[in-house]
Amino acid sequence: MSRIEHTFSALKQQGKTGLVTFVTAGDPGPEVTVPIMHALVEGGADVLELGVPFSDPMAEGPVIQRACERALAFGISMGDVFDYVSEFRKTNSHTPVVLMGYANPIERMGQSEFIRRARAAGADGAIVVDYPPEECEAFAAEMKANDLDLIFLLAPTSTPKRIQQVARHGSGFSYYVSLKGVTGAGGIDTADVARRVAAIREHVKLPIGVGFGIRDAETAKSVAAVADAVVIGSRIIQELENTPKEQGPEAVRAFVAGIREALDAR
């Protein structure tokens, strides 16, 4: 059982909703990435998504785009991302870490080499925004063979055929994008999310996390009524943007603790 599977199994037994948090590796500075990862866990995050900086992050709104730009200005590479995971693993052996990004850096490195280095670093899986399931069956199989989960995105526009493909090739959990748009957008229709998630569950037996547009405790709590996990990214990065760098870890710890408290109070 992978760390991700074990985490969601434990959450289900406890009757809790998972909290998945996203930050961009290297932002707001290389020296605070690992402290921020630990702070997120201290605040109550169950799974960490660590964004791989990319110059053309097509699914991201302006907040995460700015984070990518800041990280790239520091020269953050895929190798640095692996180093952050390795450093995090020295003192945390239980929290799943998912690398989230785009196909280009993986293709440049080579899929097999990416998988080898991700596993060696202690990562648990990947979300690759522009790897559709029908085009990466071999990659998904090699990930599974190396005990890594490949997590796919599903959207309000996903067809039953696409949902079935995700059911066949995905592992760990499935990530439902709650709206038509980019990260950080607002206006979640929780009734529509409930309908869409119910339709996905007809085919996908994995836990379902819901993200994009979850910005506060109230929205997280309402989404948690129909999801196995809520995913928050842009709002966390805004905390980092609005806080002196050295205070970033404590700022995100406090913010995440408020979300965790709301989820546990359901």
Buried (B, 14 or more C-beta within 10 A) or exposed (E): EBBBBEBBEEBEEEEBBBBBBBBBBBBBBBEBBBBBBBBBBBBBBBBBBBBBBBEEBEBBBEBBBBBBBBBBEBEBBBEBBBBBBBBBBEEBEEBBBBBBBBBBBBEEBEBEEBBBBBBEBBBBBBBBBBBBBEEBEEBBEBBBEEEBBBBBBBBBEBEEEBBBBBBEBBBBBBBBBBBEBBBBBEEBEBEEBBEBBEBBBEBBEBBBBBBBBBBEBEBBBBBBEBBBBBBBBBBBBBBBBEBEEEEBBBBBBEBBBBBBEBBBEE
